[in-house]
Amino acid sequence: MPNSPTTVDPPAIEGLDVKVVFIDYFACVTAITALSLSQICHWSLLSPLPYRWGLAVGVVVGAIAAYWHHTKVLAVSLPQMPQLEAWLRNNGYGSVETDNNLAIYRLPQSWRRGAIILETLGDRRRVYSRAVTIGQLQRDLAEGGL
């Protein structure tokens, strides 16, 4: 019996991993906190106090940011596409750029929420965005009504 040809999905687009987001926020917040506290509290940068506080605040903010802002992928089937398009419209997302199999949606004049990337794979779609946005999208699609 001949083997039937199978289509293999291409690998997912790489986004911001949890580690990358954590390190980015941790480093920036640690430096800003240490420098700010040294100025506000009149601590010397040679003393360990501003750095200890900076590390503590950096770890907390880095962990929170890594949880909320890492890139997540959601698989959407073809019957869910009208719901997805309605969700994008209702939340103010507009198509910014379209390629062969990619469409990028952004909120106009919003720097706080990232883009949503829609990848077309035959009868399925992959949605890429921040974890918080994908979580909201999953909840709304599970409810069925938008």
Residue frames as a rotation matrix with the C-alpha (Angstrom) as fourth column:
MET 1
0.586 0.810 0.000 0.00
0.810 -0.586 0.000 0.00
0.000 0.000 -1.000 0.00
PRO 2
-0.176 -0.702 0.690 1.57
0.608 -0.629 -0.484 3.31
0.774 0.334 0.537 -1.00
ASN 3
-0.473 -0.074 -0.878 2.23
0.818 -0.407 -0.407 5.85
-0.327 -0.910 0.253 1.67
SER 4
0.562 0.697 0.446 -0.15
0.786 -0.618 -0.024 8.76
0.259 0.364 -0.895 1.56
PRO 5
-0.398 -0.738 0.545 1.57
0.483 -0.673 -0.560 12.13
0.780 0.041 0.624 1.45
THR 6
0.407 0.466 -0.786 1.34
0.913 -0.238 0.332 13.94
-0.032 -0.852 -0.522 4.74
THR 7
0.309 -0.277 0.910 1.70
0.188 -0.920 -0.344 17.63
0.933 0.277 -0.232 5.17
VAL 8
-0.001 -0.421 -0.907 3.95
0.996 0.085 -0.041 18.68
0.095 -0.903 0.419 7.95
ASP 9
0.933 0.357 0.046 3.41
0.345 -0.923 0.170 22.08
0.103 -0.143 -0.984 9.47
PRO 10
0.117 -0.916 0.384 6.41
0.213 -0.355 -0.910 24.38
0.970 0.189 0.153 9.33
PRO 11
-0.411 -0.312 -0.856 8.02
0.883 0.095 -0.459 25.18
0.224 -0.945 0.236 12.66
ALA 12
0.654 0.704 -0.276 6.39
0.756 -0.624 0.200 27.90
-0.031 -0.340 -0.940 14.71
ILE 13
0.353 -0.483 0.802 7.69
0.122 -0.826 -0.551 31.44
0.928 0.292 -0.232 14.49
GLU 14
-0.202 -0.489 -0.848 10.07
0.926 0.187 -0.329 32.11
0.320 -0.852 0.415 17.34
GLY 15
0.584 0.428 0.690 8.97
0.136 -0.889 0.436 34.87
0.800 -0.161 -0.578 19.65
LEU 16
-0.153 -0.606 0.781 10.16
-0.733 -0.460 -0.501 36.19
0.662 -0.649 -0.374 22.95
ASP 17
-0.067 0.017 -0.998 10.91
0.381 0.925 -0.010 33.26
0.922 -0.381 -0.068 25.23
VAL 18
0.879 0.430 -0.205 10.20
0.316 -0.204 0.927 33.49
0.357 -0.879 -0.315 28.97
LYS 19
0.299 -0.852 -0.429 13.95
0.887 0.083 0.454 33.61
-0.352 -0.517 0.781 29.72
VAL 20
-0.492 -0.492 0.718 14.58
0.770 -0.631 0.095 36.47
0.407 0.599 0.690 27.29
VAL 21
0.296 0.688 0.662 11.72
0.161 -0.719 0.676 38.55
0.941 -0.094 -0.324 28.70
PHE 22
0.870 0.015 -0.493 12.84
0.491 0.076 0.868 37.88
0.051 -0.997 0.059 32.29
ILE 23
-0.051 -0.986 -0.157 16.46
0.963 -0.091 0.255 38.83
-0.266 -0.138 0.954 31.62
ASP 24
-0.367 -0.032 0.930 15.44
0.586 -0.784 0.205 41.98
0.722 0.620 0.307 29.74
TYR 25
0.555 0.675 0.486 13.13
0.010 -0.589 0.808 43.29
0.832 -0.444 -0.334 32.45
PHE 26
0.775 -0.306 -0.553 15.37
0.630 0.305 0.714 42.07
-0.050 -0.902 0.429 35.28
ALA 27
-0.238 -0.965 0.109 18.45
0.971 -0.238 0.007 43.85
0.019 0.107 0.994 33.96
CYS 28
-0.342 0.144 0.929 16.70
0.331 -0.907 0.262 47.12
0.880 0.397 0.262 33.18
VAL 29
0.681 0.694 0.233 14.69
0.005 -0.322 0.947 47.30
0.732 -0.644 -0.223 36.40
THR 30
0.577 -0.548 -0.606 17.68
0.814 0.324 0.481 46.32
-0.067 -0.771 0.633 38.54
ALA 31
-0.485 -0.819 0.306 19.84
0.845 -0.529 -0.078 49.07
0.226 0.221 0.949 37.06
ILE 32
-0.179 0.488 0.854 17.11
0.097 -0.855 0.509 51.72
0.979 0.174 0.106 37.22
THR 33
0.820 0.527 -0.221 16.18
0.230 0.050 0.972 50.81
0.524 -0.848 -0.080 40.79
ALA 34
0.287 -0.794 -0.535 19.78
0.951 0.172 0.256 50.80
-0.112 -0.583 0.805 42.02
LEU 35
-0.639 -0.558 0.529 20.60
0.651 -0.759 -0.014 54.13
0.410 0.335 0.848 40.39
SER 36
0.076 0.762 0.643 17.34
0.026 -0.646 0.763 55.74
0.997 -0.041 -0.069 41.50
LEU 37
0.841 0.255 -0.477 17.69
0.436 0.201 0.877 54.57
0.319 -0.946 0.058 45.11
SER 38
-0.105 -0.944 -0.311 21.28
0.994 -0.100 -0.034 55.76
0.001 -0.313 0.950 45.27
GLN 39
-0.675 -0.093 0.732 20.10
0.287 -0.947 0.144 59.25
0.680 0.307 0.666 44.29
ILE 40
0.277 0.904 0.325 16.89
-0.084 -0.315 0.946 59.33
0.957 -0.289 -0.012 46.34
CYS 41
0.921 0.114 -0.372 18.33
0.318 0.330 0.889 57.82
0.224 -0.937 0.267 49.53
HIS 42
0.615 -0.762 0.204 21.79
-0.734 -0.648 -0.206 59.41
0.289 -0.023 -0.957 49.11
TRP 43
0.736 -0.399 0.546 23.45
0.015 0.817 0.577 55.99
-0.676 -0.417 0.607 49.17
SER 44
-0.111 -0.862 -0.494 26.85
-0.792 -0.224 0.568 55.56
-0.600 0.455 -0.658 47.65
LEU 45
0.691 0.307 -0.654 27.07
-0.685 0.565 -0.459 53.37
0.229 0.766 0.601 44.58
LEU 46
-0.361 -0.877 -0.317 30.00
-0.581 0.478 -0.659 51.70
0.729 -0.054 -0.682 46.31
SER 47
-0.595 0.229 0.770 27.72
-0.682 0.363 -0.635 50.37
-0.425 -0.903 -0.060 49.06
PRO 48
-0.984 0.174 0.029 25.76
0.166 0.860 0.482 47.16
0.059 0.480 -0.876 48.47
LEU 49
-0.535 0.829 -0.165 22.40
0.171 -0.085 -0.982 48.61
-0.828 -0.553 -0.096 49.58
PRO 50
-0.040 0.603 -0.797 21.12
-0.803 -0.494 -0.333 50.02
-0.595 0.626 0.504 46.25
TYR 51
-0.566 -0.241 -0.788 22.16
-0.735 0.579 0.352 46.85
0.372 0.779 -0.505 44.44
ARG 52
-0.963 0.264 0.047 20.41
0.196 0.811 -0.551 44.57
-0.184 -0.522 -0.833 46.94
TRP 53
-0.191 0.936 -0.296 17.19
-0.090 -0.317 -0.944 46.52
-0.977 -0.154 0.145 46.56
GLY 54
-0.132 0.076 -0.988 17.68
-0.949 -0.298 0.104 46.65
-0.287 0.951 0.111 42.81
LEU 55
-0.890 -0.240 -0.387 18.11
-0.351 0.903 0.248 42.87
0.290 0.357 -0.888 42.61
ALA 56
-0.748 0.658 0.089 15.03
0.319 0.474 -0.820 42.24
-0.582 -0.585 -0.565 44.75
VAL 57
0.069 0.796 -0.601 12.84
-0.371 -0.539 -0.756 44.56
-0.926 0.275 0.258 42.70
GLY 58
-0.336 -0.297 -0.894 14.37
-0.936 0.004 0.351 43.28
-0.101 0.955 -0.279 39.45
VAL 59
-1.000 -0.021 0.022 13.57
-0.020 0.999 0.032 39.65
-0.023 0.032 -0.999 40.26
VAL 60
-0.384 0.923 -0.025 9.95
0.332 0.113 -0.937 40.44
-0.862 -0.367 -0.350 41.12
VAL 61
0.213 0.464 -0.860 9.32
-0.591 -0.640 -0.492 42.66
-0.778 0.613 0.138 38.09
GLY 62
-0.590 -0.518 -0.619 11.21
-0.806 0.341 0.483 40.26
-0.039 0.784 -0.619 35.79
ALA 63
-0.922 0.284 0.263 9.10
0.228 0.948 -0.222 37.30
-0.313 -0.145 -0.939 36.93
ILE 64
-0.014 0.969 -0.245 5.83
0.181 -0.239 -0.954 39.20
-0.983 -0.057 -0.172 36.48
ALA 65
0.108 -0.002 -0.994 6.87
-0.825 -0.558 -0.089 40.50
-0.554 0.830 -0.062 33.05
ALA 66
-0.857 -0.465 -0.220 8.02
-0.510 0.711 0.484 37.05
-0.069 0.527 -0.847 31.91
TYR 67
-0.640 0.692 0.335 4.64
0.424 0.681 -0.597 35.60
-0.641 -0.240 -0.729 32.85
TRP 68
0.279 0.871 -0.405 2.60
0.165 -0.459 -0.873 38.28
-0.946 0.177 -0.272 31.05
HIS 69
0.485 -0.091 -0.870 4.76
-0.641 -0.713 -0.283 39.24
-0.595 0.695 -0.404 28.06
HIS 70
-0.629 -0.699 0.340 6.34
-0.229 0.584 0.778 36.09
-0.743 0.412 -0.528 26.63
THR 71
-0.419 0.436 -0.797 5.12
-0.903 -0.103 0.418 34.99
0.100 0.894 0.437 23.21
LYS 72
-0.419 0.399 0.816 2.46
-0.171 0.847 -0.503 32.30
-0.892 -0.350 -0.286 23.11
VAL 73
-0.880 0.132 -0.456 0.96
-0.437 0.145 0.887 30.38
0.184 0.980 -0.070 20.18
LEU 74
-0.249 0.875 0.416 -2.70
-0.361 0.314 -0.878 29.45
-0.899 -0.369 0.237 19.77
ALA 75
-0.985 0.008 0.171 -3.95
0.153 0.490 0.858 27.01
-0.077 0.872 -0.484 17.12
VAL 76
-0.286 0.921 -0.265 -7.28
-0.509 -0.381 -0.772 28.04
-0.812 -0.086 0.577 15.60
SER 77
-0.533 0.184 0.826 -9.35
0.605 0.765 0.220 25.81
-0.591 0.617 -0.520 13.34
LEU 78
-0.913 0.147 0.381 -11.16
0.269 -0.485 0.832 27.06
0.308 0.862 0.403 10.27
PRO 79
0.039 0.999 -0.036 -14.65
0.733 -0.004 0.680 27.04
0.679 -0.053 -0.733 11.90
GLN 80
0.280 0.015 -0.960 -13.32
0.875 -0.415 0.248 29.40
-0.395 -0.910 -0.129 14.60
MET 81
-0.647 -0.654 0.392 -12.08
0.761 -0.582 0.286 31.98
0.041 0.484 0.874 12.09
PRO 82
0.001 0.674 0.739 -15.28
0.383 -0.683 0.622 34.09
0.924 0.283 -0.259 12.05
GLN 83
0.842 0.260 -0.473 -15.11
0.519 -0.152 0.841 34.28
0.147 -0.953 -0.263 15.86
LEU 84
-0.027 -0.946 -0.323 -11.43
0.897 -0.166 0.411 35.25
-0.442 -0.278 0.853 15.69
GLU 85
-0.601 -0.173 0.780 -12.08
0.642 -0.686 0.342 37.95
0.476 0.707 0.523 13.11
ALA 86
0.459 0.825 0.329 -14.99
0.329 -0.502 0.800 39.28
0.825 -0.259 -0.502 15.18
TRP 87
0.659 -0.291 -0.694 -12.77
0.721 -0.021 0.693 39.32
-0.216 -0.957 0.196 18.30
LEU 88
-0.453 -0.882 0.130 -10.07
0.875 -0.411 0.254 41.26
-0.171 0.229 0.958 16.45
ARG 89
-0.345 0.419 0.840 -12.64
0.423 -0.730 0.537 43.80
0.838 0.541 0.075 15.20
ASN 90
0.681 0.722 -0.122 -14.36
0.396 -0.223 0.891 44.16
0.616 -0.655 -0.438 18.60
ASN 91
0.555 -0.555 -0.620 -11.04
0.708 -0.078 0.702 44.76
-0.438 -0.828 0.349 20.34
GLY 92
0.818 -0.099 -0.566 -9.94
-0.210 -0.968 -0.135 47.41
-0.535 0.230 -0.813 17.84
TYR 93
-0.186 -0.925 0.331 -7.23
0.134 0.310 0.941 45.46
-0.973 0.220 0.066 16.01
GLY 94
0.772 0.362 -0.523 -6.63
-0.433 -0.304 -0.849 46.42
-0.466 0.881 -0.079 12.41
SER 95
0.660 -0.537 0.525 -4.63
0.693 0.705 -0.151 44.65
-0.288 0.464 0.838 9.73
VAL 96
0.521 -0.577 -0.629 -1.31
-0.308 -0.814 0.492 46.42
-0.796 -0.062 -0.602 9.30
GLU 97
-0.300 -0.712 -0.635 0.60
-0.931 0.073 0.358 44.13
-0.208 0.699 -0.685 7.01
THR 98
0.680 0.512 0.525 -0.23
-0.341 0.855 -0.392 41.03
-0.649 0.087 0.756 5.00
ASP 99
-0.444 -0.826 -0.347 2.16
-0.820 0.219 0.528 38.59
-0.360 0.519 -0.775 3.35
ASN 100
-0.554 0.201 -0.808 1.66
-0.504 0.691 0.518 35.22
0.662 0.695 -0.281 1.62
ASN 101
-0.005 0.540 -0.842 0.68
0.433 0.760 0.485 33.33
0.902 -0.362 -0.237 4.76
LEU 102
-0.544 -0.220 -0.809 1.07
0.837 -0.207 -0.507 35.97
-0.057 -0.953 0.297 7.49
ALA 103
0.204 0.578 0.791 -1.18
0.370 -0.793 0.484 38.78
0.906 0.194 -0.375 8.61
ILE 104
-0.717 -0.490 -0.496 -0.17
0.660 -0.247 -0.710 41.26
0.225 -0.836 0.501 11.32
TYR 105
0.362 0.879 0.310 -2.81
0.520 -0.467 0.716 43.03
0.774 -0.098 -0.626 13.37
ARG 106
-0.763 -0.577 -0.291 -2.15
0.584 -0.421 -0.694 45.99
0.278 -0.700 0.658 15.70
LEU 107
0.352 0.782 -0.515 -4.14
0.890 -0.450 -0.076 48.34
-0.291 -0.431 -0.854 17.83
PRO 108
0.230 -0.282 0.932 -3.92
0.544 -0.757 -0.363 51.85
0.807 0.590 -0.021 16.44
GLN 109
0.030 -0.341 0.939 -1.95
-0.425 -0.855 -0.297 54.20
0.905 -0.391 -0.171 18.69
SER 110
0.907 0.215 0.362 -1.36
-0.417 0.331 0.847 51.65
0.062 -0.919 0.390 21.43
TRP 111
-0.016 -0.981 -0.194 2.11
-0.704 0.149 -0.694 50.86
0.710 0.126 -0.693 22.70
ARG 112
-0.204 -0.052 0.978 0.93
-0.937 0.298 -0.180 48.76
-0.282 -0.953 -0.110 25.65
ARG 113
0.494 0.428 0.757 -0.45
-0.206 0.903 -0.377 45.81
-0.845 0.030 0.535 23.70
GLY 114
-0.558 -0.830 0.014 1.61
-0.253 0.186 0.949 43.92
-0.790 0.526 -0.314 21.22
ALA 115
-0.339 0.360 -0.869 0.78
-0.937 -0.048 0.346 42.83
0.083 0.932 0.353 17.73
ILE 116
0.246 0.423 0.872 -1.18
-0.291 0.890 -0.350 39.72
-0.925 -0.167 0.342 16.86
ILE 117
-0.545 -0.481 -0.687 0.32
-0.816 0.117 0.566 37.64
-0.191 0.869 -0.456 14.06
LEU 118
0.464 0.758 0.458 -1.97
-0.466 0.649 -0.602 35.27
-0.753 0.066 0.654 12.18
GLU 119
-0.644 -0.720 -0.259 -0.23
-0.660 0.352 0.664 32.49
-0.387 0.599 -0.701 10.24
THR 120
0.472 0.838 -0.274 -2.22
-0.851 0.351 -0.391 30.53
-0.231 0.418 0.879 7.65
LEU 121
-0.727 -0.644 0.238 -1.55
-0.574 0.761 0.304 26.78
-0.377 0.085 -0.922 7.42
GLY 122
-0.887 0.427 -0.177 -4.04
0.164 0.649 0.743 25.29
0.432 0.629 -0.646 4.98
ASP 123
0.060 0.997 -0.046 -7.21
0.293 0.026 0.956 24.66
0.954 -0.071 -0.290 6.98
ARG 124
0.478 0.025 -0.878 -5.74
0.879 -0.002 0.478 25.87
0.010 -1.000 -0.022 10.28
ARG 125
0.506 -0.346 0.790 -4.34
-0.057 -0.928 -0.369 29.10
0.861 0.142 -0.489 11.64
ARG 126
-0.039 -0.548 -0.836 -1.70
0.973 0.170 -0.157 29.88
0.228 -0.819 0.526 14.24
VAL 127
0.752 0.276 0.599 -2.09
0.119 -0.950 0.288 33.02
0.648 -0.145 -0.748 16.32
TYR 128
-0.152 -0.874 -0.463 1.02
0.893 0.080 -0.443 34.54
0.424 -0.480 0.768 17.94
SER 129
0.349 0.171 0.921 0.94
-0.113 -0.968 0.223 37.26
0.930 -0.182 -0.318 20.58
ARG 130
-0.598 -0.502 0.625 1.74
-0.639 -0.173 -0.750 38.07
0.484 -0.848 -0.217 24.20
ALA 131
-0.865 0.208 -0.457 0.61
0.367 0.882 -0.295 35.52
0.342 -0.423 -0.839 26.75
VAL 132
-0.689 0.635 -0.348 -1.94
0.108 -0.386 -0.916 37.89
-0.716 -0.669 0.198 28.27
THR 133
-0.354 0.548 -0.758 -3.53
-0.886 -0.456 0.084 38.58
-0.299 0.701 0.647 24.87
ILE 134
-0.616 0.087 -0.783 -3.64
-0.381 0.837 0.393 34.88
0.690 0.540 -0.483 23.93
GLY 135
-0.919 0.281 -0.278 -5.20
0.388 0.512 -0.766 34.07
-0.073 -0.811 -0.580 27.30
GLN 136
-0.467 0.772 -0.431 -7.97
-0.359 -0.611 -0.705 36.61
-0.808 -0.174 0.563 26.75
LEU 137
-0.343 0.290 -0.893 -8.51
-0.927 0.048 0.372 35.32
0.151 0.956 0.253 23.22
GLN 138
-0.847 0.001 -0.532 -8.73
0.007 1.000 -0.009 31.70
0.532 -0.012 -0.847 24.46
ARG 139
-0.785 0.588 -0.196 -11.31
0.275 0.046 -0.960 32.64
-0.555 -0.808 -0.198 27.09
ASP 140
-0.281 0.704 -0.653 -13.42
-0.673 -0.629 -0.389 34.55
-0.685 0.330 0.650 24.59
LEU 141
-0.446 0.090 -0.890 -13.26
-0.777 0.455 0.435 31.77
0.444 0.886 -0.133 21.96
ALA 142
-0.945 0.084 -0.316 -14.15
0.210 0.897 -0.389 29.14
0.250 -0.434 -0.865 24.59
GLU 143
-0.594 0.774 -0.221 -17.22
-0.060 -0.316 -0.947 31.13
-0.802 -0.549 0.234 25.62
GLY 144
-0.423 0.396 0.815 -18.32
0.857 0.468 0.217 31.07
-0.296 0.790 -0.537 22.01
GLY 145
0.646 0.689 0.327 -20.03
0.751 -0.650 -0.114 34.43
0.134 0.320 -0.938 22.10
LEU 146
-0.509 -0.861 0.024 -18.05
0.853 -0.508 -0.125 37.56
0.120 -0.043 0.992 21.46
